[in-house]
């Protein structure tokens, strides 16, 4: 008896399912579940040109324009990558995306980085930086600082006194009176002495 009831319930379920699939309500339900707008297809896009700081550079300067005359607005570290926007007309500088500055763009020296991801077009550089304050000299103040030096009198030249050269007189030759040479006198005294010595010897005998 229980098995007969199960078959009856299965029969009614099959009949009901067939009626549901063939009814117009089923078509309305299925159409309501389907989206009515097109789903966009997500496709990958290339990031565009990029610059990478060379490995031989610990860090490089980022400037507001393509020249060392422009102020430094930041730095990039070794190996850091940022999007590139273009090159300067000479090709020595590259325009990059740099969000931390006003305008969101800056410039780096091209020989310090490597470019990848495509070619860079030529872009016009920003206007040349001019100093905000031009130094001027106040003429009145400058006149006060100028010291006029009057003419200096040169010293007069005084003739030095004449040098007195000392004069020397020749000393008279030493000798005996009467003009005899001293040698003769010495020899004579020696002869007299020898003679006296001989007399003393003879007497002593």
C-alpha positions in Angstrom: 0.0 0.0 0.0 2.9 2.4 0.9 4.7 1.7 -2.4 1.5 2.5 -4.4 1.3 6.0 -2.7 4.9 6.8 -3.6 4.2 6.0 -7.3 1.1 8.2 -7.2 3.1 11.1 -5.8 5.9 10.7 -8.4 3.3 10.6 -11.1 1.7 13.9 -10.0 5.2 15.5 -9.8 6.0 14.5 -13.3 2.7 15.8 -14.6 3.2 19.0 -12.7 6.7 19.5 -14.0 5.6 18.9 -17.6 2.8 21.4 -17.2 5.2 24.0 -15.7 7.7 23.7 -18.5 5.0 24.1 -21.1 3.3 27.0 -19.5 4.0 30.7 -20.5 4.9 31.4 -16.8 8.1 29.4 -17.3 9.2 31.6 -20.2 8.6 34.8 -18.3 10.6 33.5 -15.3 13.6 32.5 -17.5 13.6 35.8 -19.3 13.5 37.7 -16.0 16.7 35.9 -14.8 18.7 36.9 -17.9 20.5 40.3 -17.9 19.2 42.9 -20.3 22.5 44.8 -20.7 25.8 43.8 -22.3 28.5 42.8 -19.9 31.8 44.5 -20.8 34.7 42.3 -21.6 37.8 43.0 -19.5 41.0 43.0 -21.6 44.5 43.7 -20.4 46.1 46.9 -21.7 49.8 47.7 -21.9 51.0 50.1 -19.2 52.8 52.2 -21.8 56.4 53.5 -21.7 58.2 53.3 -18.3 61.5 54.5 -17.1 63.7 52.7 -14.6 66.5 54.3 -12.6 69.8 52.6 -13.6 71.5 50.3 -11.1 74.7 52.4 -11.1 72.7 55.3 -9.6 71.9 55.3 -5.9 69.3 58.1 -6.6 68.6 60.8 -9.2 67.1 64.2 -9.0 63.7 65.0 -10.4 63.3 68.6 -11.7 60.4 70.7 -12.8 61.8 71.1 -16.3 64.3 69.7 -18.8 67.4 71.5 -17.6 69.6 72.0 -14.5 68.2 75.6 -14.4 64.9 74.2 -13.1 64.6 73.5 -9.4 64.8 70.0 -7.9 61.3 68.8 -6.9 62.1 65.3 -5.7 64.3 62.2 -6.2 64.0 58.6 -7.5 65.7 55.7 -5.9 67.8 53.0 -7.6 65.6 50.6 -9.6 62.5 52.7 -9.1 60.0 52.7 -12.1 57.6 55.4 -13.1 55.5 56.1 -16.2 57.1 58.1 -19.0 55.2 60.7 -21.0 57.7 62.0 -23.6 61.2 63.4 -24.4 62.5 66.9 -24.6 63.3 68.2 -28.2 67.0 67.4 -27.6 66.3 64.0 -26.2 68.4 64.6 -23.1 65.4 64.8 -20.7 62.4 62.6 -20.1 59.0 63.8 -18.9 57.5 61.5 -16.2 54.5 61.1 -14.0 55.3 62.5 -10.6 52.1 63.0 -8.6 53.7 64.7 -5.6 54.3 68.0 -7.4 51.9 70.6 -8.8 50.7 69.4 -12.2 51.7 65.8 -11.5 54.6 65.7 -14.0 58.4 66.3 -13.7 61.6 65.6 -15.7 64.6 63.4 -15.2 68.0 63.2 -17.1 67.7 60.5 -19.8 71.2 59.1 -19.4 70.5 58.1 -15.8 67.4 55.9 -16.6 66.4 53.1 -19.0 63.2 53.3 -21.1 61.0 50.3 -21.7 57.5 49.6 -23.1 57.5 51.8 -26.2 58.9 54.9 -27.9 58.6 58.3 -26.4 57.3 61.2 -28.4 58.7 64.7 -28.4 57.0 67.1 -25.9 57.4 70.8 -25.4 59.2 71.8 -22.2 57.6 74.2 -19.7 58.6 77.9 -19.8 62.1 78.7 -18.6 62.3 79.6 -14.9 63.0 83.2 -14.2 64.0 84.5 -10.8 61.2 86.1 -8.9 63.3 88.9 -7.5 65.9 90.7 -9.5 68.7 92.0 -7.3 69.3 95.8 -7.7 71.8 98.1 -6.1 70.6 101.3 -4.4 72.7 104.2 -5.9 72.5 106.2 -2.7 73.7 103.3 -0.6 76.4 102.5 -3.1 77.6 106.1 -3.0 77.9 105.9 0.8 80.1 102.8 0.6 82.5 104.3 -1.9 85.6 105.7 -0.1 87.6 108.3 -2.1 91.3 108.1 -1.4 93.1 111.4 -2.0 96.5 111.6 -3.7 99.3 110.5 -1.5 102.5 112.7 -1.5 105.5 110.8 -2.6 108.5 111.0 -0.3 111.3 113.3 -1.4 114.7 111.9 -2.2 117.5 113.2 -0.1 121.0 112.9 -1.4 123.0 110.9 1.2 126.3 112.5 2.5 129.5 111.7 0.7 131.4 108.7 2.1 134.6 109.7 3.7 137.2 107.3 2.6 140.0 106.9 5.3 143.5 107.5 4.1 146.5 105.4 5.3 150.1 106.6 5.5 152.9 104.1 5.0 154.7 103.3 8.2 158.4 103.9 8.1 160.6 100.9 7.8 162.1 99.8 11.0 165.8 100.0 11.2 168.7 101.6 13.0 169.3 105.2 13.0 171.5 106.5 10.3 169.6 104.6 7.7 171.5 101.2 8.4 169.4 98.1 7.7 168.3 96.2 10.8 170.0 93.1 9.4 173.5 94.6 9.7 172.9 95.6 13.2 171.7 92.1 14.2 174.7 90.5 12.5 177.1 92.9 14.2 175.6 92.2 17.6 175.9 88.5 17.0 179.6 88.9 16.0 180.3 90.9 19.2 178.6 88.2 21.3 180.5 85.4 19.7 183.8 87.4 20.2 182.9 88.0 23.9 182.1 84.3 24.4 185.5 83.3 23.0 187.3 85.7 25.4 185.4 84.3 28.3 186.4 80.8 27.3 190.0 81.7 26.9 190.1 83.4 30.3 188.5 80.5 32.0 191.4 78.3 31.0 
